[in-house]
Amino acid sequence: MPKKFNENLMKAMQATGEAVRICKQAMVDANDESCRAMYTAILKDCERHLVMLRGEIDLHKEQKKWDK
């Protein structure tokens, strides 16, 4: 069975990826610039979080803690 912390990393990756997809669609659907600005800011945060999550997964792999 995978380690719980690895499962949590994968769940966070999936949820953040879904947030990116939602924000990209929301920017298309937005009806004003303030909404687009908000979704752009959220998107930047999500992309930064994805980089952090990938880095943590890579670290777990290097430390032989990754069993997914």
OpenMM code with the backbone's topology and positions (N, CA, C; nanometers):
from openmm import Vec3, app, unit

residues = "MET PRO LYS LYS PHE ASN GLU ASN LEU MET LYS ALA MET GLN ALA THR GLY GLU ALA VAL ARG ILE CYS LYS GLN ALA MET VAL ASP ALA ASN ASP GLU SER CYS ARG ALA MET TYR THR ALA ILE LEU LYS ASP CYS GLU ARG HIS LEU VAL MET LEU ARG GLY GLU ILE ASP LEU HIS LYS GLU GLN LYS LYS TRP ASP LYS".split()
positions = [
    Vec3(0.0842, -0.1187, 0.0000),
    Vec3(0.0000, 0.0000, 0.0000),
    Vec3(0.0882, 0.1243, 0.0000),
    Vec3(0.0528, 0.2219, -0.0816),
    Vec3(0.1354, 0.3436, -0.0872),
    Vec3(0.1348, 0.4180, 0.0462),
    Vec3(0.2427, 0.4871, 0.0690),
    Vec3(0.2503, 0.5680, 0.1899),
    Vec3(0.1484, 0.6810, 0.1806),
    Vec3(0.0867, 0.7130, 0.2918),
    Vec3(-0.0191, 0.8143, 0.2952),
    Vec3(0.0318, 0.9495, 0.2441),
    Vec3(0.1557, 0.9861, 0.2770),
    Vec3(0.2049, 1.1162, 0.2318),
    Vec3(0.2207, 1.1208, 0.0802),
    Vec3(0.2500, 1.0067, 0.0174),
    Vec3(0.2552, 1.0033, -0.1291),
    Vec3(0.1151, 1.0157, -0.1879),
    Vec3(0.0189, 0.9504, -0.1245),
    Vec3(-0.1200, 0.9627, -0.1694),
    Vec3(-0.1657, 1.1075, -0.1610),
    Vec3(-0.1282, 1.1739, -0.0524),
    Vec3(-0.1671, 1.3135, -0.0361),
    Vec3(-0.1048, 1.4030, -0.1422),
    Vec3(0.0201, 1.3756, -0.1768),
    Vec3(0.0841, 1.4526, -0.2839),
    Vec3(0.0105, 1.4336, -0.4163),
    Vec3(-0.0273, 1.3110, -0.4451),
    Vec3(-0.0995, 1.2834, -0.5696),
    Vec3(-0.2374, 1.3499, -0.5699),
    Vec3(-0.3064, 1.3452, -0.4566),
    Vec3(-0.4364, 1.4118, -0.4466),
    Vec3(-0.4218, 1.5619, -0.4667),
    Vec3(-0.3184, 1.6193, -0.4067),
    Vec3(-0.2945, 1.7632, -0.4216),
    Vec3(-0.2623, 1.7977, -0.5673),
    Vec3(-0.1838, 1.7119, -0.6337),
    Vec3(-0.1530, 1.7341, -0.7760),
    Vec3(-0.2809, 1.7315, -0.8590),
    Vec3(-0.3647, 1.6329, -0.8345),
    Vec3(-0.4888, 1.6208, -0.9107),
    Vec3(-0.5812, 1.7394, -0.8857),
    Vec3(-0.5973, 1.7782, -0.7607),
    Vec3(-0.6863, 1.8898, -0.7272),
    Vec3(-0.6343, 2.0210, -0.7846),
    Vec3(-0.5044, 2.0408, -0.7780),
    Vec3(-0.4457, 2.1634, -0.8315),
    Vec3(-0.4559, 2.1654, -0.9835),
    Vec3(-0.4349, 2.0513, -1.0465),
    Vec3(-0.4517, 2.0422, -1.1918),
    Vec3(-0.5943, 2.0746, -1.2336),
    Vec3(-0.6906, 2.0263, -1.1564),
    Vec3(-0.8305, 2.0575, -1.1846),
    Vec3(-0.8572, 2.2066, -1.1656),
    Vec3(-0.7990, 2.2669, -1.0629),
    Vec3(-0.8149, 2.4108, -1.0415),
    Vec3(-0.7586, 2.4899, -1.1592),
    Vec3(-0.6466, 2.4457, -1.2142),
    Vec3(-0.5884, 2.5116, -1.3320),
    Vec3(-0.6865, 2.5048, -1.4481),
    Vec3(-0.7425, 2.3875, -1.4725),
    Vec3(-0.8382, 2.3727, -1.5837),
    Vec3(-0.9611, 2.4617, -1.5629),
    Vec3(-1.0114, 2.4668, -1.4401),
    Vec3(-1.1284, 2.5498, -1.4107),
    Vec3(-1.0959, 2.6973, -1.4330),
    Vec3(-0.9821, 2.7421, -1.3836),
    Vec3(-0.9448, 2.8830, -1.3990),
    Vec3(-0.9263, 2.9207, -1.5452),
    Vec3(-0.8664, 2.8323, -1.6235),
    Vec3(-0.8490, 2.8626, -1.7661),
    Vec3(-0.9842, 2.8775, -1.8348),
    Vec3(-1.0780, 2.7894, -1.8037),
    Vec3(-1.2112, 2.8007, -1.8630),
    Vec3(-1.2842, 2.9234, -1.8082),
    Vec3(-1.2685, 2.9503, -1.6814),
    Vec3(-1.3344, 3.0658, -1.6204),
    Vec3(-1.2850, 3.1962, -1.6816),
    Vec3(-1.1583, 3.2019, -1.7192),
    Vec3(-1.1058, 3.3220, -1.7840),
    Vec3(-1.1715, 3.3425, -1.9196),
    Vec3(-1.1996, 3.2354, -1.9900),
    Vec3(-1.2689, 3.2445, -2.1187),
    Vec3(-1.4125, 3.2917, -2.0967),
    Vec3(-1.4761, 3.2384, -1.9928),
    Vec3(-1.6165, 3.2678, -1.9660),
    Vec3(-1.6391, 3.3996, -1.8921),
    Vec3(-1.5342, 3.4570, -1.8341),
    Vec3(-1.5494, 3.5773, -1.7506),
    Vec3(-1.6091, 3.6921, -1.8314),
    Vec3(-1.6888, 3.7725, -1.7617),
    Vec3(-1.7557, 3.8819, -1.8316),
    Vec3(-1.6947, 4.0185, -1.8022),
    Vec3(-1.5867, 4.0225, -1.7246),
    Vec3(-1.5199, 4.1509, -1.7026),
    Vec3(-1.3736, 4.1291, -1.6641),
    Vec3(-1.2981, 4.2374, -1.6690),
    Vec3(-1.1536, 4.2282, -1.6442),
    Vec3(-1.1201, 4.1950, -1.4995),
    Vec3(-1.2040, 4.2350, -1.4048),
    Vec3(-1.1718, 4.2037, -1.2652),
    Vec3(-1.1792, 4.0526, -1.2406),
    Vec3(-1.2752, 3.9873, -1.3034),
    Vec3(-1.2829, 3.8409, -1.2913),
    Vec3(-1.1614, 3.7756, -1.3562),
    Vec3(-1.1261, 3.8240, -1.4749),
    Vec3(-1.0090, 3.7675, -1.5432),
    Vec3(-0.8833, 3.7871, -1.4597),
    Vec3(-0.8703, 3.9029, -1.3968),
    Vec3(-0.7531, 3.9306, -1.3130),
    Vec3(-0.7491, 3.8345, -1.1941),
    Vec3(-0.8637, 3.8095, -1.1338),
    Vec3(-0.8695, 3.7178, -1.0205),
    Vec3(-0.8299, 3.5768, -1.0642),
    Vec3(-0.8875, 3.5292, -1.1743),
    Vec3(-0.8548, 3.3946, -1.2212),
    Vec3(-0.7091, 3.3843, -1.2645),
    Vec3(-0.6547, 3.4908, -1.3196),
    Vec3(-0.5131, 3.4913, -1.3574),
    Vec3(-0.4254, 3.4758, -1.2340),
    Vec3(-0.4593, 3.5465, -1.1270),
    Vec3(-0.3826, 3.5366, -1.0027),
    Vec3(-0.3923, 3.3957, -0.9442),
    Vec3(-0.5118, 3.3398, -0.9433),
    Vec3(-0.5303, 3.2035, -0.8921),
    Vec3(-0.4514, 3.1045, -0.9770),
    Vec3(-0.4557, 3.1221, -1.1079),
    Vec3(-0.3841, 3.0343, -1.1999),
    Vec3(-0.2338, 3.0382, -1.1724),
    Vec3(-0.1784, 3.1574, -1.1519),
    Vec3(-0.0352, 3.1694, -1.1217),
    Vec3(-0.0010, 3.0955, -0.9927),
    Vec3(-0.0863, 3.1111, -0.8912),
    Vec3(-0.0634, 3.0395, -0.7652),
    Vec3(-0.0670, 2.8887, -0.7865),
    Vec3(-0.1663, 2.8421, -0.8605),
    Vec3(-0.1783, 2.6980, -0.8865),
    Vec3(-0.0567, 2.6448, -0.9609),
    Vec3(-0.0103, 2.7189, -1.0596),
    Vec3(0.1075, 2.6753, -1.1351),
    Vec3(0.2304, 2.6695, -1.0453),
    Vec3(0.2422, 2.7651, -0.9538),
    Vec3(0.3531, 2.7644, -0.8580),
    Vec3(0.3408, 2.6432, -0.7657),
    Vec3(0.2199, 2.6130, -0.7237),
    Vec3(0.1984, 2.4968, -0.6370),
    Vec3(0.2314, 2.3662, -0.7089),
    Vec3(0.1981, 2.3579, -0.8372),
    Vec3(0.2324, 2.2375, -0.9137),
    Vec3(0.3828, 2.2170, -0.9190),
    Vec3(0.4568, 2.3252, -0.9364),
    Vec3(0.6035, 2.3158, -0.9375),
    Vec3(0.6534, 2.2653, -0.8022),
    Vec3(0.5965, 2.3183, -0.6947),
    Vec3(0.6360, 2.2749, -0.5604),
    Vec3(0.6038, 2.1278, -0.5387),
    Vec3(0.4863, 2.0859, -0.5806),
    Vec3(0.4463, 1.9461, -0.5645),
    Vec3(0.5362, 1.8531, -0.6450),
    Vec3(0.5662, 1.8897, -0.7685),
    Vec3(0.6564, 1.8074, -0.8506),
    Vec3(0.7935, 1.7957, -0.7847),
    Vec3(0.8413, 1.9067, -0.7281),
    Vec3(0.9701, 1.9054, -0.6587),
    Vec3(0.9689, 1.8124, -0.5391),
    Vec3(0.8599, 1.8133, -0.4656),
    Vec3(0.8485, 1.7258, -0.3488),
    Vec3(0.8418, 1.5793, -0.3913),
    Vec3(0.7704, 1.5512, -0.4987),
    Vec3(0.7638, 1.4139, -0.5503),
    Vec3(0.9026, 1.3682, -0.5938),
    Vec3(0.9751, 1.4548, -0.6650),
    Vec3(1.1115, 1.4206, -0.7073),
    Vec3(1.2005, 1.3932, -0.5863),
    Vec3(1.1854, 1.4738, -0.4817),
    Vec3(1.2636, 1.4540, -0.3606),
    Vec3(1.2304, 1.3189, -0.2966),
    Vec3(1.1029, 1.2848, -0.2927),
    Vec3(1.0630, 1.1552, -0.2365),
    Vec3(1.1233, 1.0404, -0.3175),
    Vec3(1.1278, 1.0575, -0.4488),
    Vec3(1.1874, 0.9542, -0.5337),
    Vec3(1.3360, 0.9397, -0.5049),
    Vec3(1.4053, 1.0523, -0.4920),
    Vec3(1.5481, 1.0490, -0.4622),
    Vec3(1.5745, 0.9836, -0.3267),
    Vec3(1.4878, 1.0069, -0.2313),
    Vec3(1.5044, 0.9529, -0.0961),
    Vec3(1.4467, 0.8115, -0.0832),
    Vec3(1.4022, 0.7556, -0.1941),
    Vec3(1.3458, 0.6195, -0.1977),
    Vec3(1.2208, 0.6076, -0.1084),
    Vec3(1.1449, 0.7163, -0.0999),
    Vec3(1.0198, 0.7163, -0.0241),
    Vec3(0.8984, 0.7050, -0.1163),
    Vec3(0.9245, 0.6987, -0.2452),
    Vec3(0.8149, 0.6993, -0.3434),
    Vec3(0.7854, 0.5574, -0.3856),
    Vec3(0.6629, 0.5139, -0.3695),
    Vec3(0.6284, 0.3775, -0.4066),
    Vec3(0.5056, 0.3741, -0.4965),
    Vec3(0.4807, 0.4794, -0.5682),
    Vec3(0.3653, 0.4850, -0.6582),
    Vec3(0.4039, 0.4349, -0.7938),
] * unit.nanometer
topology = app.Topology()
chain = topology.addChain("A")
for resn in residues:
    res = topology.addResidue(resn, chain)
    for name in ("N", "CA", "C"):
        topology.addAtom(name, app.Element.getBySymbol(name[0]), res)
